[in-house]
Amino acid sequence: MTKAIPEAAGTPEPEHSEQAEQTTSTGVPETPTQGAESADSRKIADSPGGGGVSDGAWGVWGFVRNTWRGLVSMRTALVLLFLLALASLPGALLPQRSLNPAKITEYRQQHPMLGPVLDRLGFFDVFASPWFAAIYLLLFVSLIGCLGPRTLEYARACRAQPVATPRNLNRLPHHAGAEVDGSPEQAVARVRDQLRGWRTAVREEPDADGRASFTVSAEKGYLREAGNLVFHLALLGLLVGFAAGKLFGYEGQVIVLTGGNQFCNSGILGYDSFRAGALVDGTSLSPFCVKVDTFDAEYLPNGQPEHYRSSIGYQAGADLDAGATGPWRPYQLEVNSPLRVAGDRVYLLGHGYAPTFTVTFPDGTSRTQTVQWRTADQTTMLAEGATKFDRPGLPDDASRRLNQIAVTGLLAPTSSGGKVITSVFPAPLRPEVAVDVLRGDLGLDDGRGQSIFEVPQAQLQSGALTRVARQNLLPGQEIRLNDGTTVRFDRVTQWVGLQISHDPAQDFVLVFAVLILLGLGTSLTIKRRRFWARIRPADPVAESERTVIEIGGLARTDQAGYGEEFARLRTVLLGNGGPEDSDNPRPDGTRDRGGSA
Amino acid sequence: MPVNETLAIYSDYAFHSAVGIYLLAMLLHLGEYARVRAQAVLAREAVLAREAVLAREAVPAGVVVDSADAPAESVSRGPGEPVSPGRSWPERFGRMAVALTILGGLVHVASVVIRGFAVARWPWGNMYEFISAVCLMAVLTWLYVLRRNPGMRPLGAFVLLPVEVLLFLAGSALYVKAAPVVPALQSYWLTIHVTAVSLASGLLMVAGVASVLFLVRRHSRGGGFLDALPAAETLDRAAYRVTIFAFPLYTFAVIAGAIWAEAAWGRFWGWDPKETVAFIVWVVYACYLHARATAGWRTGGAAWINVVGLIAMLFNLFFINLVTTGLHSYAGVG
């Protein structure tokens, strides 16, 4: 994201500049003084505003242009990145609606002044808030504004020849020179031989006496900028993929009882809870069905779960079209291995218990129900809930409403026994329920929705519903009510909590994530560096041909390690050590950026 | 999966020994400073001479760039001391400290490996094991940095300090007995994700310490024990080089975490508190890299950002797991 901020002269450590110099040195040979060019001088140099543009228009244009330049500048990118980090912080520290809405209610109760204000400002939905979106959109606009020109520049640099050899190689941070045997042509061949894998250009430059001299310019490490561009472009791709997933994806949870019960992904009404993407209306969910056969959990003696496993069957595609005769394909659903079917994923996210009660009415009719109870304690799997019965065979609604029955209370998979029971172990080793039997009007047909885990408190308080019995029951035991009705606790069934997720873009996101990683690795490990050689015949005194080679090198980015490479080239080309020191520190600390190049 | 109690006990012994050895190494590193200071009083003119050397070294250091290119800086040696016969006390203390750090590292490795055998799984399944792994990575990183650049030795005390504090916390408040892990953690992604995270965290910890000391060194007027530290430029360069290695690794760790989350929790990214702060840490280090390429931010500003990164990273490792409730809240606590 480097933009038009060339390094200021006198920066103490230019060698670490990641990319800053790339914008100014587009393969055009520059004199060392250009390295010190300031941002201002660049602006003046490219200012448009030719004749014929009025002052006012220029003002507006200038404003727009300056705003744009400001937006795509490195400093702005830095500030935006910092803001992005800062703006995400409440997302971690405050309760978030998408994660746990109950905690927001709690927070608002604890902070009656602050809570509503924070809520209005979107602090409980940080990642959906306009200010968060503003920051990352600005950041990505800045990124695009920066990447466009840089990609063009890179394409140009890739086609361009390596820059001409600077007149004075002694001014480079690495340089050396020596006289060697052989003709200049042979020396050129040797230099080129050593620079395999580099992009090289050989130029002839006749010296003052008109004798043939050569310069070799070489550059390597173009992939660094490619990696950099890939990294940033992949970030854009990642954002687009993420957004697409949010628009076209959906996610729903459903509880299914074991023992062959089925769930079909046909519509959102089949779910207990459902979160749809902005462009999902729920009419075209991926068609498939699952059938849950068994659920097994293994626990350590201290009650810590060790393994969850659910045997399921599924149907999709042709199996589904075959209807009831279609085969069920078996699958072992486990915590870290979801079922991937029909473009969706099915996860095993929870489990719990469902007691079966049979109510036998005085007229001999009976009703049996198995309804999931919710887990009240994750460690011991103590469950709570309400199983609701409607008495059959009554002539009218009024009498029906007087005779509805609810069995509500606690279920301990491994009961502690005694009068007040609790659960001591999560597995269903010694199940027992402690229930209240309520009779009266459950309020099931008053038009309001109600939780399947509770009876409406209002009905209890108004007296429409009264408690007629309270008792602990082991499987097989029953309660006899005063009117002769019996309530029997039959057994306990396991249920599994499934999550069905659909995200059509997640594979793209993965691809972009891998590209991000590759781009990042490339841009941080590859070093862009330059090497020059000037080759001229030695003074024609000796009989045998002698050639003077001067070499110079410069790492354009992080110089770490370049010294070794240069030393190797020096040894090979000049024999053991040119007389000159290869490292050329600038005592004033103002070393070239991008060097004399 | 039964737990081998005997091995678990040996692992604990090794852990405690490692903590003790590191502590001793840290004290020896501090002894190095104390001796430097005492000698500074005794040999004032020698100090001045050394400062002249430092000043001379400081300039090429900014240009020569790679410490590997430059001869190992001998800053850590006592003031103008003769190399022979017999080393000076600070030198001896420093060498002993390094030797002990290596020993501690070996014992620490043994502790982690034995723990892994005791529970028959990869041994980073809870906060105790995880912190132990992060600290081990930090120590190994530190030893590697030291090998590449022996002049960094006086940093030892400051690298071992956070390691010691964290290990102490892990071994006391956060200790859990060797046990199998919950089903959600039974995945090969545990190995990949947590290894990458702990290695990246260990690296960033060393980088962060180097940046803190860089800032201290830069703002100090010289004199006192700070003179024993490597030159500011050396510290800054070390911080940068470790960070550019750690950043892609950290990115990989986050991506691995996302892939695992897709398999375990039903989505690859859900702004869980841990994920959110991981994102923040990533952005802060992205800031650092950009600052390194922005005029006026290259040294001081970037170093501050690196320190912010260190704080955010430690915050993510510990606070998020221990205080907030999220999907990473297992790990034997809360």
Interface residues (C-beta under 8 A of the other chain):
Chain A: M1 T2 I5 P6 E7 A8 T11 P12 E13 E15 H16 S17 E18 Q19 A20 M74 R75 A77 L78 L81 F82 L84 A85 S88 L89 G91 A92 L93 Q96 S98 L99 V126 F127 P173 F242 E251 L300 Q304 P305 E306 H307 Y308 E334 V335 N336 S337 P338 R345 Y347 L349 Q499 S501 D503 Q506 V509 L510 A513 V514 I516 L517 L520 G521 L524 A555 D558 Q559 A560 G561 Y562 G563 E564 D583 P585 R586 P587 G589 R591
Chain B: M1 V59 P60 G62 V63 V64 V65 D66 A68 D69 A179 P180 V182 P183 A184 Q186 S187 W189 E233 D236 R237 Y240 R241 I244 F245 F247 P248 T251 F252 I255 A258 I259 W260 E262 A263 A264 W265 G266 R267 F268 W269 G270 W271 D272 P273 T276 V277 F279 I280 V283 V284 A286 C287 L289 H290 A291 R292 A293 T294 A295 G296 W297 R298 T299 A312 I320 T324 G326
